[in-house]
Amino acid sequence: MNSVYLFPKTNVYPIIAPQRCFVDRFGNVNSYVEMNPSMYIDGEGNAVVLVRCVNYRKFYDKKFTMCETYSNSIYYSFRGNINDNLSKLLDVDSFEVSVLNYKYSSPTYATYWKGLEDIRFVSADTILVTVPECNPGGMACIFRATIEGSNVHSFVQCSPNIVEKNWMPYFDGHRNEKVIYSLSPLQIKSVLDDDRETIEVSDANKEKLAGYHGSTNGVHYDNRYTLFLIHVNKDITYHRWMLFDPLTKEVWVSDEFVFFTNAYIEFTCSLCRYNDRIFISTGVNDDKAYVIETCFDDVKKMFIR
């Protein structure tokens, strides 16, 4: 662990949702905990942060403590503008907060996992979201949906819904909605259709991608490339930056790094760009939610180290 690169952070912003309490299955008063936030910032600085809150705990040894007889996820929506703060910090405490409501377009089934999971923004009003309870088998199922204010609707099931659930949305050179479906092998596809295309990568980058999974949406980088974060779960969570050229299909992958010294889970859902600033929404240890701010110069260094 000591040899792993600790990626530099300009700022770290904690995201604290309103506390929601319940009586757990042991008869004790308990509460939901924040994890895996999602984020989007438009060109005017309008920002939304969606914080997922869950009724369970996950520990370093990968064991769970289930506080109810099923797993439930609720989301809070934080909306504001990054320009409203004269210090130019991301002042999430000043954002308007509401519960994220949703209405499925398909039937639900009895399942252990309830609610929306691990939202990734495609655009300001379009998201990809995992919904196990809309799958007859109760397993992870990816949907494209519309988000308007604090409401999510118009769920459309994507295809295929097998194996991979950490799809990374981006726009290709023709502004078509695409996702990186898997990293090893590297495959891309349209958001809704199963038109998977396998991308050839160099042996060096293929080795770096082995075992890795998708993390974030893609953002523009140097007017040509799309930048992503990817991750792997070993003793702890490790990350790499990945550059992808949507036109030539070329790929470059950075060395491994972590964001925090003592974290054992770092789950990054969103990557946002506002001018020359980069924001990363991440859940830490499945019971904390942060937005990390960094800069392009520090990202570029990872490709020339």
Secondary structure, 3 states (H helix, E strand, C coil): CCCCEECCCCEEEECCCCCCEEECCCCCEEECEEEEEEEEECCCCEEEEEEEEECEEECCCCCEEECCCCEEEEEEEEEEEHHHCCCCCCCHHHCEEEECEECCCCCCCCCCEECCEEEEEEECCEEEEECHHHCCCCCCCEEEEEEECCEEEEEEECCCCCCCCCCEEEECCCCCEEEEEEECCEEEEECCCCCCEECCCCHHHHHHHCCCEECCCCEEECCCEEEEEEEEECCCEEEEEEEECCCCCCEEECCCEECCCCCCCEEEEEEEEECCEEEEEEEECCCEEEEEEEEHHHHHHCCCC
